[in-house]
Amino acid sequence: MLDLVIVGGGASGLVAAIVAAREGAKVTILERTDRVGKKILATGNGRCNITNIDCNIRNYHGSNPKFALGGLTGFDPNMAIQFFEELGIAHKVESGGKVFPLSDQASSVLDVLRMEIDRLAIEVLLDKEVEEISQVNKGFKISCLDHTSYYGDKVIVATGGKASPSLGSNGSGLSLLEKMGHKVINPFPSLVQIILDTKIVRRIQGVKFQGKVTVSDGCNRREELGEILFTKDGISGPPVLQVSRLVGRNEQKGSSSSVSLDLFPDYTLEELEVIIQMRMAYQPKRSLQEFLVGLINKRLIPELLREAGLNDMRRLSSSLTIKEVNKLAQTFKDWKFIATGTRTWNSAQVMAGGISTREVYQDTLQSKKIPGLYIVGELLDIDGDCGGYNLQWAWSSAYMAAIDATSNNK
């Protein structure tokens, strides 16, 4: 019987263990923390966005995003849904193709995975921090910090990245694999809040609006729609997280990014000008600060007026010139900021960068350098957008690795 050791008991590790055990392998999971699957509980705001039915390679990033095609084709969203249905997770599909448990509980997903782990008699060892993986004879020796050692014919490393270290991801897998000769593409936080180079946000933190955020660096550009939130040091919200990768990559290079906020994405510049002129006609005796009440959040009004160069807010609305109306409308549509970077790993949902995919076989996730060693999930230089894409990659890569690792077991 094949002895398979899985380093890491997160999303990838648990699925890899289940698939391998079903294929007849004797499986041992070594988990660094006191409980498996902690990060699963935090996904999807505690609801666990299992996958996305519209999963496409354009939703993935890295030095070679097409690398993900191997896993995503071999274990696609429909297979993931079926896998969890068989474990007991009834599902529902929400806007944007997001798939959630019908229970709306991430704990349900972890519960059924743990039940299947128990049913298959998979050995789970907690508080086992691995410090070294070495090749011995025709297999591997996995040495832990508590001076215990374990042996396996094959090893799947599924320790996750560096995002959300409080949930168990501390980047230890990167160090383990680097010691074994694998190259690490510089990691940085992604799906994370953006920091803006302005003091304005301290005055308007907590303000939300439905808008569009655009990030660019001269060569690359990305824009997203949705609810945007001003924080004490920048902006947050689903669309901000989606575009944060570009900001993080530029920060890593030592450069800043241009950020534009559109407070009225459903209106053209010309339509906004008409709206402003109508308000001037309705309330000609109101001050500039007063005549915008009801159009935008009151706390944003003085900041937007100053941005438009209208510093005397006691002026009557009727005094605005055509040129000033145009400038105000432009500010509403293109409020410009400079992003200096993102928040740290503690706030990030996922790690960008990781083990170079050039050193891993696309269809099996086996190391090209060390036969019998598999690298899965967030450890690799593959990261997805918000919306279930990262968990799908976790399931897909784990499945493909487990199937290949046990291919000669029967």
PAZA-498153 format. One line per field, with one value per residue (C-alpha): residue number from 1; residue in three letters; x, y, z. Coordinates in Angstrom, 2 decimals. Example, Ala and Ser with C-alpha at 12.3 -4.5 7.8 and 13.67 -1.06 7.14 Angstrom:
! PAZA-498153
k <- [1|2]
r <- [ALA|SER]
X <- [12.30|13.67]
Y <- [-4.50|-1.06]
Z <- [7.80|7.14]
This chain:
! PAZA-498153
k <- [1|2|3|4|5|6|7|8|9|10|11|12|13|14|15|16|17|18|19|20|21|22|23|24|25|26|27|28|29|30|31|32|33|34|35|36|37|38|39|40|41|42|43|44|45|46|47|48|49|50|51|52|53|54|55|56|57|58|59|60|61|62|63|64|65|66|67|68|69|70|71|72|73|74|75|76|77|78|79|80|81|82|83|84|85|86|87|88|89|90|91|92|93|94|95|96|97|98|99|100|101|102|103|104|105|106|107|108|109|110|111|112|113|114|115|116|117|118|119|120|121|122|123|124|125|126|127|128|129|130|131|132|133|134|135|136|137|138|139|140|141|142|143|144|145|146|147|148|149|150|151|152|153|154|155|156|157|158|159|160|161|162|163|164|165|166|167|168|169|170|171|172|173|174|175|176|177|178|179|180|181|182|183|184|185|186|187|188|189|190|191|192|193|194|195|196|197|198|199|200|201|202|203|204|205|206|207|208|209|210|211|212|213|214|215|216|217|218|219|220|221|222|223|224|225|226|227|228|229|230|231|232|233|234|235|236|237|238|239|240|241|242|243|244|245|246|247|248|249|250|251|252|253|254|255|256|257|258|259|260|261|262|263|264|265|266|267|268|269|270|271|272|273|274|275|276|277|278|279|280|281|282|283|284|285|286|287|288|289|290|291|292|293|294|295|296|297|298|299|300|301|302|303|304|305|306|307|308|309|310|311|312|313|314|315|316|317|318|319|320|321|322|323|324|325|326|327|328|329|330|331|332|333|334|335|336|337|338|339|340|341|342|343|344|345|346|347|348|349|350|351|352|353|354|355|356|357|358|359|360|361|362|363|364|365|366|367|368|369|370|371|372|373|374|375|376|377|378|379|380|381|382|383|384|385|386|387|388|389|390|391|392|393|394|395|396|397|398|399|400|401|402|403|404|405|406|407|408|409|410]
r <- [MET|LEU|ASP|LEU|VAL|ILE|VAL|GLY|GLY|GLY|ALA|SER|GLY|LEU|VAL|ALA|ALA|ILE|VAL|ALA|ALA|ARG|GLU|GLY|ALA|LYS|VAL|THR|ILE|LEU|GLU|ARG|THR|ASP|ARG|VAL|GLY|LYS|LYS|ILE|LEU|ALA|THR|GLY|ASN|GLY|ARG|CYS|ASN|ILE|THR|ASN|ILE|ASP|CYS|ASN|ILE|ARG|ASN|TYR|HIS|GLY|SER|ASN|PRO|LYS|PHE|ALA|LEU|GLY|GLY|LEU|THR|GLY|PHE|ASP|PRO|ASN|MET|ALA|ILE|GLN|PHE|PHE|GLU|GLU|LEU|GLY|ILE|ALA|HIS|LYS|VAL|GLU|SER|GLY|GLY|LYS|VAL|PHE|PRO|LEU|SER|ASP|GLN|ALA|SER|SER|VAL|LEU|ASP|VAL|LEU|ARG|MET|GLU|ILE|ASP|ARG|LEU|ALA|ILE|GLU|VAL|LEU|LEU|ASP|LYS|GLU|VAL|GLU|GLU|ILE|SER|GLN|VAL|ASN|LYS|GLY|PHE|LYS|ILE|SER|CYS|LEU|ASP|HIS|THR|SER|TYR|TYR|GLY|ASP|LYS|VAL|ILE|VAL|ALA|THR|GLY|GLY|LYS|ALA|SER|PRO|SER|LEU|GLY|SER|ASN|GLY|SER|GLY|LEU|SER|LEU|LEU|GLU|LYS|MET|GLY|HIS|LYS|VAL|ILE|ASN|PRO|PHE|PRO|SER|LEU|VAL|GLN|ILE|ILE|LEU|ASP|THR|LYS|ILE|VAL|ARG|ARG|ILE|GLN|GLY|VAL|LYS|PHE|GLN|GLY|LYS|VAL|THR|VAL|SER|ASP|GLY|CYS|ASN|ARG|ARG|GLU|GLU|LEU|GLY|GLU|ILE|LEU|PHE|THR|LYS|ASP|GLY|ILE|SER|GLY|PRO|PRO|VAL|LEU|GLN|VAL|SER|ARG|LEU|VAL|GLY|ARG|ASN|GLU|GLN|LYS|GLY|SER|SER|SER|SER|VAL|SER|LEU|ASP|LEU|PHE|PRO|ASP|TYR|THR|LEU|GLU|GLU|LEU|GLU|VAL|ILE|ILE|GLN|MET|ARG|MET|ALA|TYR|GLN|PRO|LYS|ARG|SER|LEU|GLN|GLU|PHE|LEU|VAL|GLY|LEU|ILE|ASN|LYS|ARG|LEU|ILE|PRO|GLU|LEU|LEU|ARG|GLU|ALA|GLY|LEU|ASN|ASP|MET|ARG|ARG|LEU|SER|SER|SER|LEU|THR|ILE|LYS|GLU|VAL|ASN|LYS|LEU|ALA|GLN|THR|PHE|LYS|ASP|TRP|LYS|PHE|ILE|ALA|THR|GLY|THR|ARG|THR|TRP|ASN|SER|ALA|GLN|VAL|MET|ALA|GLY|GLY|ILE|SER|THR|ARG|GLU|VAL|TYR|GLN|ASP|THR|LEU|GLN|SER|LYS|LYS|ILE|PRO|GLY|LEU|TYR|ILE|VAL|GLY|GLU|LEU|LEU|ASP|ILE|ASP|GLY|ASP|CYS|GLY|GLY|TYR|ASN|LEU|GLN|TRP|ALA|TRP|SER|SER|ALA|TYR|MET|ALA|ALA|ILE|ASP|ALA|THR|SER|ASN|ASN|LYS]
X <- [0.00|1.23|2.14|1.23|2.04|0.18|1.76|-1.06|-4.67|-6.38|-8.71|-6.22|-4.81|-8.18|-9.45|-6.15|-6.32|-9.89|-9.21|-6.00|-7.60|-10.47|-7.81|-6.47|-3.54|-2.61|-2.76|-1.34|-2.04|0.45|-1.19|0.82|-2.06|-4.43|-7.25|-7.63|-9.51|-9.47|-9.25|-12.25|-14.40|-13.48|-14.09|-17.05|-17.64|-18.27|-20.47|-17.74|-17.91|-17.21|-16.65|-17.91|-19.86|-18.41|-14.82|-12.50|-8.75|-9.15|-10.01|-6.53|-3.20|0.48|3.59|1.79|-1.96|-2.61|-0.85|-4.14|-5.91|-4.58|-6.28|-9.38|-10.01|-9.29|-11.53|-13.91|-16.59|-19.28|-17.06|-16.42|-20.15|-20.76|-17.93|-19.49|-23.07|-22.02|-20.54|-23.84|-23.49|-26.64|-25.73|-27.15|-25.86|-25.90|-25.05|-21.84|-21.96|-20.91|-21.75|-22.53|-23.80|-27.57|-26.94|-25.00|-22.44|-18.77|-18.70|-20.92|-18.22|-15.54|-17.86|-18.51|-14.81|-13.90|-16.64|-15.21|-11.68|-12.95|-14.84|-11.75|-9.64|-7.16|-4.61|-4.62|-1.78|-2.14|0.47|3.00|5.11|7.34|10.88|12.35|11.39|14.25|14.58|15.47|15.82|12.81|10.64|10.66|11.41|9.32|10.92|8.93|9.98|8.91|11.66|9.24|9.69|7.34|8.00|6.08|6.48|5.15|4.44|1.86|2.75|-0.46|0.54|-1.14|0.43|1.11|-2.32|-4.29|-1.53|-3.92|-5.75|-2.63|-0.97|2.53|4.38|6.33|5.76|7.63|10.72|10.46|10.29|12.96|15.33|14.55|15.62|12.38|12.25|9.92|8.35|8.25|4.94|2.76|-0.73|-3.72|-7.50|-6.71|-7.54|-5.73|-3.82|-4.19|-1.67|-4.09|-5.35|-8.86|-9.81|-9.46|-12.30|-14.59|-13.80|-16.93|-18.63|-19.88|-21.12|-21.92|-19.33|-16.44|-12.77|-10.05|-6.37|-3.65|0.11|0.53|0.83|-1.88|-5.40|-8.28|-11.69|-14.45|-17.95|-19.59|-19.75|-16.70|-15.85|-13.52|-11.29|-8.90|-6.05|-7.66|-10.47|-12.01|-14.98|-15.33|-14.32|-11.30|-10.11|-10.39|-8.09|-5.66|-3.33|-2.10|-1.42|0.43|2.56|3.52|4.30|6.64|8.44|8.73|6.21|2.78|-0.50|-3.13|-6.61|-9.80|-13.21|-16.41|-19.27|-21.84|-20.91|-24.47|-24.35|-22.27|-20.37|-22.95|-25.85|-24.22|-23.77|-27.51|-28.33|-26.13|-27.66|-31.18|-30.31|-28.96|-32.28|-34.34|-32.33|-30.50|-30.24|-28.61|-24.88|-22.60|-22.40|-26.19|-27.33|-25.60|-27.36|-29.46|-27.24|-24.15|-23.22|-23.06|-19.61|-18.21|-19.53|-16.79|-14.05|-15.43|-15.98|-12.39|-11.17|-13.08|-11.42|-14.59|-13.16|-15.73|-18.60|-20.76|-21.19|-24.69|-25.25|-26.56|-23.11|-21.51|-20.18|-20.47|-16.78|-17.19|-20.18|-18.08|-15.20|-17.55|-19.09|-15.60|-14.64|-17.71|-16.73|-12.96|-11.89|-8.15|-5.85|-2.41|-2.18|1.08|0.37|-1.94|-2.47|-0.39|-0.75|-3.03|-5.72|-5.15|-7.39|-4.83|-1.15|0.04|3.35|4.72|6.48|7.32|4.91|7.75|9.07|5.79|3.94|0.69|-1.54|-0.24|1.15|4.23|7.59|9.80|12.81|11.84|9.69|7.05|6.79|3.57|2.81|-0.79|-3.10|-2.01|1.64|1.98|2.32|-1.40|-4.04|-7.65|-10.17|-12.82|-15.84|-14.91|-11.97|-9.28|-11.14|-11.79|-8.04|-7.46|-9.85|-8.66|-4.93|-5.43|-7.54|-5.07|-2.11|-3.87|-4.96|-1.45|0.23|-1.92|-1.97|0.22|-1.39|-4.06]
Y <- [0.00|3.49|5.68|9.27|12.17|15.44|18.51|20.92|20.35|23.19|23.11|21.48|19.10|17.74|17.11|15.54|13.22|12.14|11.49|9.58|7.45|6.57|5.38|3.00|4.94|5.05|8.79|10.89|14.62|16.77|20.04|22.88|24.30|22.77|22.28|21.49|23.71|26.98|29.13|27.37|28.78|32.34|32.02|33.73|35.86|32.69|31.13|29.40|30.29|26.71|27.48|29.52|27.97|30.56|29.62|30.77|31.07|34.86|34.79|33.53|35.32|34.59|34.40|31.76|31.75|29.08|26.60|26.42|24.91|21.46|21.30|23.27|20.93|17.74|18.71|21.44|23.34|20.76|18.01|20.10|20.63|16.90|16.04|18.15|17.10|13.50|14.56|16.22|19.85|20.97|24.05|27.21|29.52|33.27|36.34|36.17|32.36|32.06|28.70|28.48|25.77|25.92|26.12|29.39|27.98|27.49|25.22|22.77|22.35|21.70|19.37|17.07|17.02|16.01|13.36|11.84|12.02|10.05|7.54|6.81|6.43|9.05|9.83|13.52|14.75|18.28|20.75|19.25|21.99|20.53|21.94|19.76|17.33|15.16|12.29|8.94|5.72|5.75|7.96|10.97|11.80|14.60|16.09|18.23|20.86|18.61|16.15|13.60|12.23|10.60|8.67|8.48|7.03|10.33|13.78|16.43|19.88|21.83|24.38|27.37|30.78|33.70|35.38|35.46|34.04|34.01|31.19|29.07|30.31|31.48|30.71|27.83|25.70|28.20|27.82|24.03|23.87|26.50|24.36|21.48|23.55|25.13|28.75|31.17|33.97|36.90|36.66|39.65|40.16|40.08|40.42|43.05|46.67|49.44|52.22|55.73|58.57|61.14|62.42|62.81|59.23|59.85|62.38|60.17|56.69|54.55|56.12|53.58|54.00|51.93|52.85|51.85|51.67|51.73|51.00|51.62|51.91|53.15|49.69|47.73|48.67|47.00|48.27|46.75|47.74|47.35|48.68|50.74|51.67|54.39|53.18|54.99|54.58|53.94|51.96|48.52|46.55|43.67|45.67|47.11|43.64|42.54|45.28|45.17|42.69|45.32|47.75|45.05|44.11|47.74|48.20|45.22|46.94|50.12|52.10|53.57|53.11|55.50|55.01|56.52|56.39|56.84|57.70|57.56|54.67|54.48|58.05|59.66|62.88|64.79|63.30|64.33|67.87|68.04|66.70|69.34|72.12|70.96|71.09|74.61|75.60|73.94|75.44|78.55|80.11|77.12|77.11|74.77|72.46|72.42|71.90|68.52|67.06|64.15|63.49|62.19|61.29|64.53|63.70|63.52|66.90|69.19|66.84|66.64|70.41|71.05|68.46|70.33|73.59|75.01|76.04|78.74|76.47|79.41|80.45|80.09|77.16|79.56|81.15|78.05|78.58|76.02|75.30|74.71|72.43|70.39|70.18|69.06|66.36|65.20|64.91|62.76|60.50|60.47|61.19|60.60|59.20|57.65|54.19|53.58|49.91|47.50|46.36|43.48|39.70|39.94|41.56|39.62|36.81|35.22|35.21|36.24|34.73|31.49|28.40|28.77|26.77|26.16|23.60|21.66|19.44|21.09|18.00|16.20|18.96|16.79|18.49|18.34|18.43|15.80|12.81|11.90|15.44|17.34|21.04|22.25|25.18|28.64|27.60|27.85|31.04|30.95|33.15|33.84|36.64|36.90|34.71|31.07|30.88|30.32|27.50|25.90|25.97|24.44|21.56|21.08|21.02|18.74|16.29|16.09|15.59|12.89|10.96|10.99|10.18|7.07|6.02|2.96|2.07|-0.35]
Z <- [0.00|-0.88|2.10|1.31|3.62|3.12|4.67|5.49|6.49|4.66|1.68|-0.69|1.88|3.02|-0.51|-1.57|1.44|0.68|-3.00|-2.26|0.46|-1.86|-4.33|-1.70|-0.25|3.41|4.13|6.95|7.29|9.19|10.23|11.81|13.91|16.44|13.91|10.23|7.79|9.76|6.64|5.08|7.87|6.88|3.14|1.50|4.63|6.59|3.91|1.85|-1.84|-2.99|-6.67|-9.61|-12.46|-14.86|-14.00|-16.77|-17.15|-17.39|-13.69|-12.81|-12.56|-12.20|-14.36|-16.46|-15.71|-18.37|-16.08|-14.14|-17.16|-16.31|-12.94|-13.90|-16.83|-14.91|-11.98|-13.10|-11.15|-11.98|-10.59|-7.47|-6.97|-7.40|-5.01|-2.27|-3.10|-2.46|0.86|1.79|0.67|-1.14|-3.15|-4.68|-7.38|-6.77|-8.84|-10.80|-10.85|-7.20|-5.63|-1.91|0.45|0.80|4.56|4.09|6.53|5.77|8.81|6.88|4.25|6.85|8.77|5.80|4.86|8.40|8.46|5.29|6.73|9.73|7.59|5.53|8.70|7.51|10.21|11.16|13.34|14.74|16.01|13.61|12.09|9.40|9.26|6.53|3.78|2.58|0.13|1.66|-0.32|-2.67|-0.49|1.82|5.44|6.91|10.00|12.46|14.97|17.86|16.80|15.36|11.86|9.37|6.21|2.97|-0.48|-1.80|-0.38|-1.24|0.09|0.71|3.34|1.68|1.12|3.45|3.47|6.75|8.99|11.95|10.17|9.76|6.56|7.44|4.20|5.74|2.65|0.51|2.70|2.70|-1.08|-1.59|0.49|-1.88|-4.88|-6.04|-7.15|-5.37|-7.43|-5.00|-3.11|-2.25|-0.72|-3.07|-2.68|-0.10|0.77|-1.13|0.64|-0.84|-0.56|0.84|4.18|2.78|3.65|7.36|7.13|5.10|6.41|6.68|3.65|1.10|-2.44|-5.51|-8.08|-10.28|-9.36|-12.00|-11.37|-13.94|-14.12|-17.66|-19.18|-17.37|-16.43|-14.61|-13.56|-11.41|-10.33|-6.93|-3.40|-2.47|1.12|2.32|5.17|7.51|5.04|1.66|0.07|0.39|-0.92|-3.44|-6.54|-4.72|-3.74|-7.35|-8.63|-5.70|-7.37|-9.80|-6.93|-4.98|-7.94|-8.52|-4.82|-5.01|-7.89|-5.84|-7.87|-7.21|-9.09|-10.38|-8.93|-10.30|-8.62|-10.60|-8.26|-11.08|-13.40|-14.76|-16.11|-18.83|-18.21|-20.26|-18.31|-15.04|-16.29|-17.04|-13.56|-11.92|-14.03|-13.12|-9.42|-9.91|-11.48|-8.73|-5.85|-7.13|-3.64|-1.99|-1.29|-3.21|-0.21|0.21|-3.38|-3.66|-0.61|-1.80|-4.79|-3.02|0.56|2.59|3.95|0.42|-0.69|0.71|-0.49|-4.02|-4.21|-3.16|-5.68|-8.38|-7.34|-5.77|-2.41|-1.52|-0.53|0.55|-3.07|-4.46|-6.80|-9.46|-9.67|-11.21|-14.70|-17.50|-17.09|-13.35|-13.90|-16.32|-13.83|-11.05|-13.26|-14.27|-10.61|-9.93|-12.84|-12.32|-8.73|-8.91|-6.23|-5.96|-4.41|-2.56|-1.92|-0.11|3.44|4.81|4.82|7.87|5.72|2.49|1.29|-1.00|-1.91|-5.36|-6.45|-5.03|-6.37|-10.05|-12.21|-14.68|-12.20|-11.84|-14.31|-15.34|-15.45|-12.34|-10.05|-9.54|-9.15|-12.24|-9.93|-7.38|-8.47|-5.91|-4.56|-5.36|-4.85|-4.77|-4.11|-3.06|-2.76|-6.54|-8.56|-9.39|-7.76|-8.66|-8.44|-5.73|-6.34|-5.66|-8.06|-5.44|-3.72|-7.10|-7.77|-4.32|-5.06|-8.66|-7.95|-4.93|-6.93|-9.82|-7.48|-5.44|-8.56|-10.01|-6.70|-6.33|-10.01|-9.36|-6.07|-7.30]
